[in-house]
Amino acid sequence: MRPFEGIRIIDATHVLAGPFAAYQLGLFGADVIKVEAPDDPDQSRDSGPDLDLNDANMGSYFLTQGSNKRSLTLDLKTEEGRAVMWKLIATADVLVENYRPGAFAALGFTWEAIQKANPRLIFSSMSAFGQDGPRGVQTAYDHVIQSTSGIMAATGTPEVNPIKFGAPAIDYATGTMGAFALATALFQREKTGKGQRIDMAMLDVAVMMQASHVAAYLRTGKNARPRGNDHEHATNSAYQTKDGLVMLGASNIRQQRRLWAALGREDMAKTNNRQRHAERDKEAALLREIMLTRTADEWEAFLQSRHVPASRVRQLSEALADPQIASRNLIHDFPDGAPGVPGRFGVPVAAFKLAHGNAEVTSPPPRMGAHTDAILAELGYDAAAIAGLRAKKVV
């Protein structure tokens, strides 16, 4: 039995962070019902490098976190649509939305009204800056939060900065933290029997992703510097080899001692970090010279065999081809495609393994509205009523 079997989640979110949070619980057994307006699909359905998939409302951004969900189209701007949502809320354990702050409440779905309708419901709102505060009414995406939070300013090199992350890391970190928040609230409900209100902000998550920088600034008053591939310790930085870059990870005193011993330069080993700081330039110059004597793959094998962290800098395609990735069951393969997605594709699953009840993809990302009739029938609507809702374009 997977951990969240028997839990129903209403996923009224779009783009990346909110859908990813619901997806994570869906992988572990939750019944996730994705709600989209009939004439306004999730933006992620039209996003990704495969333009044909975008045209079919099955863009790769949507595929990333669409598996294990059922799709319900519902116009919440209509009275009938809101009535369906209230019926759905009565059956649910979790409701996640990421409308602009105040917009969901303006439709009548306030925390107070939801509490009355279902006192055990976990109601989570995910937004850029939170539901209150000076920026509460503002909107943003991953890259805007990167610029707002200070992460961009600390990314890049001293010569070229600020630089945005190559991946939408804030979105997926917010989704992961959102899944943790939902699991926390569900665990608490087991003890109290009460629902919970969750206010999740992307900016808050971005600050937590810089936790050590934050603590350092609060102590010293100095902003984190964009150091590029050069760490404060020379033995913990990237260097050019015969054929590419190798990233050294001799971070602590023991590891740097092992590195210098492996290179036959025990005389360079230090006994404390103050010494490493003082001689960083000397160490870096020597390492730049030594690293050019082998290929990146050769250095990786040589140093790893001596318990010194090191890796050739790889492209994503190379990383995904690594047998280690296959051994971890991180990717679910759809060899025959899926409805609306001709041809093979794959999606990421969960970043951890359990002894039992593991994450599992049991259904492909759904076409828009694929489960509308079935879900409405579960809520007590007969065929005539469903036809009437369709005629009015409520669903």
N, C-alpha and C positions, 0 to 999 in steps of 0.2 A: 504494500500500500504506500503510495507516495504521500508526502506530508500534508498537502493541501487538498486531497480528495474530499469531496463533500462541500467545499467552499465555492460559493458563486461570486464572481467579480463582474461588475459592470464597468467596462472600460470606455469611458467617454472622453478619451484623450486623442491627441493627434501628434504627428511628426515623430520624435524619437524618444525623449525621456519618459513620458507617461506610458506610451505603449510598451516600452522595454520593461518597466516595472511590472506591469500586468503580465507580460510574457514570461518573466522569470517565475512567477507563481503558477502560471499555466503549465510550465514545464514540469512542475512538481505536483500536478494533478488538479489544480483549480479549474472550474468551469468558467472560462472567460468569455463574456459576451461583449463584443465590440460594437459600439453604437455610433453610427455616422448619419448625417443628414443625407437624404436621397439625392439632393442636387449639390452637395458640398463634401466630396470625399476627403478622407484624411490626406493631408498634403503629401505624406510620404508615399502614397500610391502613385504619385506623379513625379517621383524623385529617384534619380539613379542614372548610371551611364547607358543603360539599355533603353533607348527611346521607344522601341516597340512595346516593351513592358509598361513604360510610363503611359503610353497611349491606351493600353488595356486596363489602366488603373491597378497594375500589379507591379509597380516599380520595385527595384531591389531594396530600397530603403524600407518599404513596407514588408517585403519578404523577410527581411532581417528579424522582425519581431512579430510576425503575423501568425505563425504556426500555433496550433492548439487553441485557436480562438474561433468562436462562432460569430458571424456577421449579421447584425440587425440594422436595417436602415430605418430611421425615425426622425421626423421633423419636429423638433422640440419647440418650434415657434408656433405650432398649432395646438389648440386645446386638446384635440384627440391624441396628438403625439405625446403631450405631457401626461395624459391619463394613462397611456401605455407605460411610460417611464415610472409613474407612481406604482403601478402594478408590479413592474420589474423590481423596483426598490424594495417592495414588501417581501420579495423572495430572496433577496441578496444578502451577502455577508459583507461585501466591500463595494464601494462606489469610488472610482477615481476619475477626476476631471481636471483638465488643464486649460479651461477657458480663461480669457482675460479676467483678472480679479473683479468680482462683482457681477460678471455677465451671467454666470450660472444661477446665482441668487436672484437675478432680475427675472429669470424664467419661473421663479417660485420655489426653486430648490435650495432653500436656505438650510443651515444646520439645524435651526429650531424646528422647521417643518419636517425635515428628514428624521430627526430624533422622535418626533411624535409618530411618524409613519412606521418606523422600524428602530426601536430603541437599541437594538444590538448591532446596528450597521456601523462599519468603519467607513468614514467619509474622508477622503483625501483630496486636497486641492494642490496641484503642482503648478507653479508659476515661475516667472523669471526672478522676481524680487520678494515674493511673499504676499500675503493678503493684506498687509498693513505697512506702515512706515512711509517715509517721504517718497520712496520710489514704488510703492505698492501698485500704483495704477499704470506703471510703465510696462512695456513689453520688450522682449529680447529673444534672441536665439543663442546657440552655443557660442559662436564667435563674438557676439556682442558682450556676453558675460565674461569671456576670456579677456576682453579689453577692459571691462569695468572692474574686474576683480584684482588686477595686478599681475595675472599669470602671463599675459602677453609681454608686459614690460620686462619680465624676468626670463623670457625665452628668446633665444637667438645668440648671437655673438656680440662682443663689445662693439664691433664695427657695424653689424647688421642686426638691428632690433628696433622695435618689438616684432615678434614673429608669432603667428597663430599656430597652435598645435596642428599637426597633419591630420589628425582624426578628431571627430566631434566628442572629445573625451568628457567634456562637462555634461553633455546630454546623457551619455551612458553611465557616468558616475552618478548623476542624479537619478537615473532609472534604477541603478543598483541600490543606492541609498533609499530610494522610494520603496523598493521591494523589502528592504530591511525594516523600514518604518511600518509597512503593512503587516509584516510578520510579527513585529513587536506588539502592535495593537491587537492582533488576533490572539497572541499569547496572553496578553493582559485580560482580554475578554473571557478567556477560559477561567480566570480567577474571579473576575468581578461580574460577569454577565452583561456588562455595559458596553455600548458602542464608544467610538472615539472620533475625534476630529483631528486630522493631520494637516498641517500647513507646511508644505515642502517648497523651498526656494532654491533655484539654481545657483544664485549668488552665494547662499550659505554653503552649498556643497563645494563651490569653487574655492571658498575660503578654507574649508576643511582640507581640500586637496593641497593646500599650501601650509599645512599645520606647522611644520618645522620652520618655515620662513616666517610665519606669523609670530611664533614664539621668539624667534631670533630678533625680529624687528621690535617687538615690545620690550625686549631687554636692551638692545643696543641703539635703537632709533635709526638703523641703517636698512635701506631697501635691499632686497635680494638682487644680485647682479646677473645679467645675462652672460653666462660663461660658455655657452655653446657646448662643445665636446670636451672642454677642459675643466675638470673638477679642481677643487682647491688642493687636492693631492695629485702629484704628477703620476703616481702609480695607479690612479683611478680615473684615467682619461683615455681618449682615443688617439691612435697613431696610424700614420700611413705605413703600409707594408709594401712588399713587392707588387702586389696586385689589388690592393684595396685597404679599407680601414679595419683595424681591430680595436675593440673596446676592452681596455684592461679594467679589472674590478678588484685590484688589490687594495681594498679600502682600509682595513684595520692594520694594526702594527704587525700582527702575526703574518697576515697575507703579504704585506710588503716585504717582510723578511724572506718569505718563501720565494717571492718574485726575484729579488736580487740574488738569492742563492741559486735559483734556476738559471739565471743569466750569467753566473760566474762572477758576480760583482757584490760579494758579501760586504765589501767595504762601504757600499752605499746604503746599507740597511740602517734604519734609525731606531732609536729606543723610545721616542715620544713624538707626538704630533707637532710640537713646537719646532723641533728639528726639521720635520718634513716641510713645514711652512717656510722656514728660513732658507732651505735649499731646493725649493720647488723648481726654480729656473734651471739649476744645474742638473737635477734629476730628469726634467723634461727634455733637455738638450741631449742627454745621453740616451734616453729611451727612443727619441726620434731617430737617432743613428742606428741603434741596435735593431729596432723593429723593421728596418728596411732590408734586413738580411734574410728574411723568410717571407713566405706568403701568409695571408691572413688565416687560411685553413691550417697551415702548419703551426702557426703560433697558437691557435685555439687548441689544437690537439696536444701540443707540447705542454702548454701551461695548465690546461685542465687536468692532465695526467699527474701534475705536481700540486694539485689542490689550490691553484691560483685561478680565480674567476676571470674568464676571458672569452670573447666571442667575436667572430667575424661579423661585420655589419651587413645585414641581409635585407633584401627586398621582401615584401609581404608574400609574394609568390614562393620564394625560397623557404620562408618560415612555415607556410602551410604545407609544404612538401616534406618537412622534417618528420621523420618517423615518430618523434616524441609527441607531436600533435595528434597523430593518428592513434597513438597508444592511450591518449587521455579522453577520447570520445568527445572532443570539443565541437565537432562538426557533424550535423545530420545531413545525409545525402538524399536527394530526391532524384534517383537515376532516370526516372521516366517523366519528369516534370510534374505538373499539377494542373488542375483546371485554371485556364487563363495564362499558364506559364508553359509554353511548349519547350521541350528539351530539358536537359539535366540542370539542376542547380543545387546549391547547398546553403545551409544557414548555421550560424553559431548557436550553441546550446547554453550550458551553464558552466561557470568557471570553478566548480568544485564537484567532488564525487562523494557519495554516501555509501556506506556498507550495504544498505538496502533502501528501496524506495527512491532510486535515482531519478534525475531529470530525464525526460523522455519526450520526443516529438511523436505524437500520436495522430495528428492530422495536419494537412498542409495549410498554408496561408489561404484564407477564403476569398472568393470573389465577393465583391460588394453586395450585401444583402442576401448571401447564399442561404442563410438560415432563418430569414425573417419569418416565413410561414410557420416553421417548426416552433420557433420561440413564442410567437403569438398564440399558437395552439396550446403550448404549455401554460400560458397565462389565462386560458379560458376562452379565447376568441374562436368562434366557429368559422367555417369557410365563407359564409355570407358576410360576416363582420370583417374578415380579412380582405375580402374583395372590396368592401366599402372603403376601407382605409387606403387601399391601393388606388381606387377611383379618385379619391380626394388628394392623392399624392402625399399622404401622411407617412407612408412607408414606401 
